[in-house]
Amino acid sequence: MMETLIQFGHPGLFIASFLAATILPMGSEVLLGLLLANGFDPLVTLAVATFGNVLGSVTNYGLGLWGSKFLVKKVLRMQEHEFARATDRLNRYGSVSLLFAWVPVIGDPLTVAAGVLRINFILFLVLVTVGKALRYGVIALAIS
């Protein structure tokens, strides 16, 4: 699948980044690294990866806001304990914990819980974007 996404360049990275933040347990970091290693513009590549990943998190937020627990469990395959832990983190540490929405395993439940708890959407968007952009920036620096 990665080979196909590499051939699609930035659109492939957008799809991989979006899916990595929603329903598929795949990482977009490898594809980001491959595109950068193949001479793709670093700023555009980072922007595409960030935008796709943030849009995936916005989808999770929407599922939390408007979806049912059944939908969250079936579409995102999220276990009850994952959701409970994410809700606890948001209640304990506040909205700033959304800076860590990029962290594997806890990130998706955090963004769904933010929707369920009706965290201010603009605040959600800013914090998630900053966290994800920083993550992709660190990955890009590590690669170069």
N, C-alpha and C positions, 0 to 999 in steps of 0.2 A: 504494500500500500504506500509506503514512504517513497518508493521509486516513482510511482505515479504522481504523488504530490509534488516531488521535486521538479518533474517535468512541467507542472503547472505554475511553478515559481511562486510569486506573491499570492495569487488566488489560492493555490494549494496550501500555503502557510496560513492564510486566513481561515480556511476550512479546518485545518488541523488544530489551530489555536481555539477556534470556536468549539469544536467537538471535545477538545481536551478539558474545557471548562464546563461541559454539560454532561452528555450521556456516555461518552467513551473513555475508558481508562487509558488514553494514549497521551504521550508527551509531544508537545510541539517543539521542545528545545532542540532535539536532534535535527529536525528539519530546519530550524532557524540557523543552527550551526552549519549545516550543509550549504544553505543558500549563501551565507556570509563567506564561507570558504570558496564558493564558486563565483565570487565577485559581485554579488548583489549589493546595492547601495545600503550601507548599514542603517542610516536613519529611516529610510523608507521601510526596510525590512523589520526594524524594531517597532515602527508605528503600526504596520500591518499585523504583526503578531500580537501586540498589545490590544489593538482594536478588536481583533477576532476573539481574544480571550476575555476581554471586558464584555463584549456582546454576549458571550456564553454565560457570564455571571449575571448579566441583566436578565437573561432568559430564566436562570435559576431564581432570581429575585421575583420575577413575574409568577413563576410556578408557586413560590411560597406565598405570594400576595393573593393570588386568585385561585390557585389549585387546591385540591384536597390532599389529605395525607395519603390516600390511595394512589393518586396521580404521582405524587412525589416518590412514593415507594416503588411504583411500577416503572415510571419513566426514568427516574434518576437512580433507581435501585439502591435507595438510601435506607439503611436500617434505622429502626426507632432509636437505638442508643446513640447513633451518630448524630441524629437530629437533636436529641436531648443534650448531648455534650456541646454542640454548636450553640444552642440556645443559652445554655449555661455560660459559655464563654462570652457571648454578647451581653448577657445580663451582668456578668461579673466585671468585664473589662471595658464595656461600652463599645461604641461604634468604631473606636480606633482599632479594635481587633480586626476590622475588615481590611486593614493594610496587609494582613496575612492570608487573604483569600487565595493567594497563589500556592499556598502550602498543600502538597498532596495529602489526601485523605480528609483533612479538616476544612479545606477551602470551599468545596462545593456545598457541604452542609451549612457553613457559615453564611453563604450567599442566599441559600433557601431560607434559613432562619431569619435573616435580615428582612426578607419579604414578609414572612409570617408576623414578625414583630413590628412591621411597618416602619422600619428605620427610614428617615428622610431620604428620598431617592437621590437628591443632588449630593448630599453628604456621602451616601453609599457610592455613587458614581465616582466622586473625587477620590475617596479612600481606596477603592478597588483599583482604579486606574493608576494611581500613584504606586501602589504596591506591585501591581503586575508590570508596570513600565520599569520599575527599579529591578525587578527580577530578570526581565529580559535584557536590561542593560548590563547587569553583572554577568550574565551568561555570555553576552557578546564580547565583553572585555576579557573574560576568561579564555575565549576562543582565539582572540587575536593576540 
